[in-house]
Amino acid sequence: MLEVSEFVKRRDNERKNNMGHVVVPLMGRFKNETGERNLVLGLANETNSGLKVRKWIDRFTALLKLEDQGSSTGPAICDEAGMVLE
């Protein structure tokens, strides 16, 4: 699950530090472990095939802030009721 508050916080930190990559935090259970934990994925700003990852992540972050979701907790990608989309 992409958790919204951690996602927006990390995006804001990346803009301040001008990193050469995009950090995407995930939260959940991994490899049948008990309890939830955070996993941080580092992604290239742009892929070899030309996909502009940073551009689309920045646009998604701006949309979350526009909808005033940047400070709330829960899934970043969800339905109208706030449930994780599967």
N, C-alpha and C positions, 0 to 999 in steps of 0.2 A: 504494500500500500504506500502510496505517495502521501505523506502527512503534510497538510497545508502550511501550518505555522513554521515548521522546521524548513520546509522547502523555500518559503519566501525569505526567511531569515538568512539562509545560506546564499540565496541569490543576491540579497542586498550586500552581504559581506564580500562576495565575489566582485561586485561592481566597484567596491571601495579598494580592493587589493589588485584589481586588473589581472586576474588569473588567466593563464593560457588554456584553460579547460573549463568545462561545466561540471559542477558537482550536483548530483541528484540523490537526496537521502530517501531511503526506503525503510519502512518499519513493518515487522511481521515475524512470523516463525520461519526459520530456515533449516532445512535438512533435518526435519523431525525433532528439533530441539524443543525443550519445554520453555514456555514464556516467550515474550516478544522481545526483539532487540532491533537496533538500528544497523543498517548497512548503507555505506556511502559509495555510490558509483561515480567514477570520474569518466567523463565523456569528452571527446574531442570537440573543439569549437565548430569544426566543419569536417565532414567525412571525406574520404578519397573520392566518393561518388558525387560529391557536391552538396550533400544535405547540410544545411546550415542549422545545426543543433542549437547553438547559442541563441540565434535569432528567434527560433520558435519557442524555446524555453523562456526567453525574455518576454515574448508576447503573451505566453500563458501566465506568467507572473503578473504582468500588467493587468490582465483580465481579472485575476483573483483579487488584486488590490482594488480595481474598479468596482467589483462586486462587494467590497469590504469583507473579503474572506481571509485576508492576509494574517490577521491576528487570531482567528478562530482555530480550534483544534479539530482534527478529523481528516477524512480523506479529501485530497485535492481533486480527484476525479470521481464524482458521485452523481447520483440522480437528484431530483428535486427534493426528496425527503432526506437527503444526506447519507444515503446508503451507498457503499462502494459498488461501482459498476463492475460487473463480471463479464 
